[in-house]
Every structure is written in C-alpha cells, then in structure tokens.
Amino acid sequence: MSDSKKNNILSALRVFFGEYLDRDVADEFEMPTTGPSPTHVPTKDELQTFYAAIEQPKYRTIFLMYATSGLRSTELLELTMEDINVEMRMLVPDKQSEVKKTWASFYNEEAEAAFEAFKPHRDPDDERIFQDSKPTVNKTFRDLSEESGVKVTPQMLRRWFASEMASLGVDASYIDAFCGRTPTSVLEQYYLDYSPRKLKQIYHDAGLTILE
C-alpha cells in the first residue's frame, strides 16, 4: 500500500476517533512521512540480463539506441532515415536541428552493430527508422521485463544514460545537451562548445558501453 493511501486511511481514522471515541487514541495514529521516492536506475548487469531476453533485431536496436543516446521515448520512434548520420553515429530528432545549431545525440558501436543487423528487416516504403509505435514498444518492454525478471522501460534507459555518462566523467552540461535539455538560446550562443563535432568527440571519449 502506498504512503499516500495509508495517509488517507489514517486521516479518516484520526477524525473518527477524535470526534466520536477517544481523542488520546487518535493521537496514537502516526502519519508516515512522504517524500520523493528514489529514482531507480538499473545496473549494467541488469541491462545485460534484459538484453539477453531480446530476440528480434529491431528491439535489440531500439534497446541499445535508447540506452546509448538518451533520447526520449517518442523522439527515437519518430526518427526517420534522414535524421541519422551513419558516419558520425549521430541522431538529430528535429530535421532542422543541425541547421539551426540545436542539439544532437549519438549511439555507440554496440548499437551500430545492432542497427546494421536490423536494416535488412526494415520496410523500404516506410521512412521511419524503427517503423513501430510507442504503445507496441512499451508492451514489448513489459513482456521482456517479465521474461527476464528485470524491469526496464525506455524512460529508465534515458535515466541510465545520464547516470552512466556522469560516472564516466562527462560534464552535466553536455549530458543535458545529449538529452535535449539545453535551451536553444544557450546552444546558439555557445555553438562552438555544442557543435556536432564537439559533442561527438565528448561522446566518443566517454567510452559508453552496455554489453561489456
């Protein structure tokens, strides 16, 4: 039972005892303190266990792209083949972002290998990279979580990315840029610090891995 539900029940009991029975008894009901729950970030071992349960090349790629790019759930699924720079392993969620000097993120060599294995399975008439919907992906992750015994969601992979990059020594300002949290005005003002090539170098130097 959640703390909020407990509080509601205890509040009702305190009112009942205080008004109609024994005020001293009412004072004995202690309300649990509530606060923000700690955010769970899966370990690398847990992610590897989850990954081992994935059989389809598409979902292996989606998993690795989420974990190594930091993109939001919808952003990744809305990417088209025009939004990816294969040479730089760069993802640009907004088609105009690179021109407008906004942000971009990247994916690692593990995701690159998975993507190459997935490409032959794509429908050439659908420009979307993954040709899948958010509800379907979420359901697949739920099924895989149950099968593997490790709960993983796209949102958790985004949090894992930020946490892991921080542990690898990447400055918070660049993690925010990879995750799309840096205001466009800042990116434009400090373009040399946030250019695609600069971000690519920082990403590469971090050496982010999941399967090793």
Steps between C-alpha positions, in 0.01 A plus 500: 500500500636842408580760767241736353227238534612424857483870581143522368390202712678624813357849457149355489567287810641797692192705421270214599672426832556865579141605438306198619714280725832562673712800409804341668468198274481728199834654592662156489450473125830610348497631147782366284721770361486526126766626268630443152574135432857432392524457126603148405778474246573145383853366525698397195465135604122540512498657155707213365254251649211685338683521167564125500123444490458706182484288186378737228768716332269802503451498875867432565573814301229704671628393843859591420404827333296608803778406740786661309333814362292632790214585265145523627271208422302673227800678349676176413191345343431809290847502344517449125794383292569866423549569870800272536859567402641150472859617457493698826250267672300817564126533560321829439137475619395823329582501128594866524704472817841468340436803280368706788796398718282328755579171667582148388586173666694192401503122536788266570660220299282236664187678378665549161553124461140429605373762255690340212348162590152655509516692170415203273174454696376856439213581265661716229171684446490632858747783566485458878810325630322258729152490347336441834266679743558605859221274640646197320851575621379553856312170494805321363712644781243388756499147357880490497512633855277216615700243305841620618400588855646849456268797460620732226314781324616752238486770771726294725751463217505877457573537873766229479668685213521822699624321811758292316636795303540692826690207653726501193593861571285682244406851611134548589462776240588256222277227641216753491586574137494131405165461675351809336469701820717796399307810384548587134613850597792354697596266217500787253699731728765238571490315170870416496455319831194310375576442133429147370872425466574623852215292642612200298850524645371525855268204442778291347746580778250385764519142368140410586425125480220271614589148392860499626 
